[in-house]
Amino acid sequence: MKSGVNIMWFRRDLRLSDNAALYHALKSGVPVLPLFIFDRNILDQLEDTRDRRVEFIHAALGDMQEQLMALGSSLEVYYGFPLEIFTRITEKYIVNTVFANHDYEPYALEREKIIFNFLNSKRISLHTYKDQVIFEKDEVLKDDGKPYTIFTPYANKWKTRLTGFHLKSYPTEKYFSNLYRQNPLPIISLAEMGFQAEGKSFPALEAKEEIIRRYTERRNFPGLENSTSRMGVHLRFGTVSVRALATKAKQLNETYFNELIWRDFYHMILWHFPQVGKGKSFKSDYDLIRWQNNEIAFERWCNGTTGYPIVDAGMRELNATGFMHNRVRMIVASFLTKHLLIDWRWGEAYFAQKLLDFDLAANNGGWQWASGSGCDAAPYFRVFNPALQTQKFDKDFLYIKKWVPEFQEFNYPKPIVIHEEARKRVLEVYAKALKK
């Protein structure tokens, strides 16, 4: 006989503690079945069979499964197309309600609409909750009801709105007895989905207080060990609660706290201006820029062989680890768009392919900031000088020596462009397009 259940549909919230949707599902009183779908609409687009994000998700699901097994429950993990999976689930169980947390990306919204309509046809409701940000959608608006497009006034309003309620943890543990009881089910292997494990370690889940405390003074120096918390991937996939991290940051370091507000800001921008997530410049006149889009130059940028050591170090770190230090992200993005006159969308797509902590809202926001086309962006005439950036942030070449050990040798490539000439060229091209 079929069992009556509520479904907790995990997506980018891969934890059992302090999880908004899981809390509401468990409190409903109906046995809660934990579900995760490896979505083929996403996975089929991935070119690299060693994609470390898939490996990270798989590892996170393994951790969750261990916790659930100890509670007499189990994850049900599927690989396929979400509509087909939900069709199978509703044939297998009597489903009352599906619970999930909000996602703001264009594909996720499209997927949710399809699943909502399917469930609705079966008279099953879908309840969703805010979980991956502190404030979302229309929660922080200007006094005239319009969305902010400049960060500082947004952050100021954000801080006035914040109360202890917004950082309060959801005590899911109190209701774990309401999990659906069943013997542990196997989690599909990476190989069965066509992926291979790299076997490399991932950033530690615990954001060390000492790193956050010293974040302001150390965050811009990529050569320093533990200069940043490496929490990006954990926030991206929800293995850490943003409320818990914000609570810690609020107590320890305002600069770090502001970085979490930037994250909310970019998610708000994506929600109100969804065109930015679909390849459009936030400032539409920037779509008139005549990019050079030289494929050989782009390949040299991707491979870290531009002849600019700080740029090459960043790209090699990204290719080898799936991570790049935030200061260096700004340098390499400025270099691609300003020095090489290559469309920011090319860089955005490459980061989307390689970054372990890839998040559409933040990645798009960062690239549009660097190119000048985004909200609250660097002015178009601001062109980072890689040599000066190195002098300021890696003067002893600690970072460069790690990733580009041959940078002072004869066989290191000559600079792909001359800084002064590239700066003059980009200012002319931008000015012409923007009629400045």
Secondary structure, 3 states (H helix, E strand, C coil): CCCEEEEEEECCCCCCCCCHHHHHHHHCCCCEEEEEEEEHHHHCCCCCCCCHHHHHHHHHHHHHHHHHHHCCCCCEEEEECHHHHHHHHHHHCEEEEEEEECCCCHHHHHHHHHHHHHHHHCCCEEEEECCCCCCCCCCCCCCCCCCCCCHHHHHHHHHHHCCHHHHCCCCHHHHHHHECCCCCCCCCCCHHHCCCCCCCCCCCCCCCHHHHHCHHHHCCCCCCCCCCCCCHHHHHHCCCCHHHHHHHHHHHCHHHHHHHHHHHHHHHHHHHCHHHHHCCCCCHHHHHCCCCCCHHHHHHHHHCCCCCHHHHHHHHHHHHHCCCCHHHHHHHHHHHHHHCCCCHHHHHHHHHHHCCCCCHHHHHHHHHHHHCCCCCCCCCCCCCCHHHHHHHHCCCCHHHHHHCCCCCCCCCCCCCCCHHHHHHHHHHHHHHHHCC
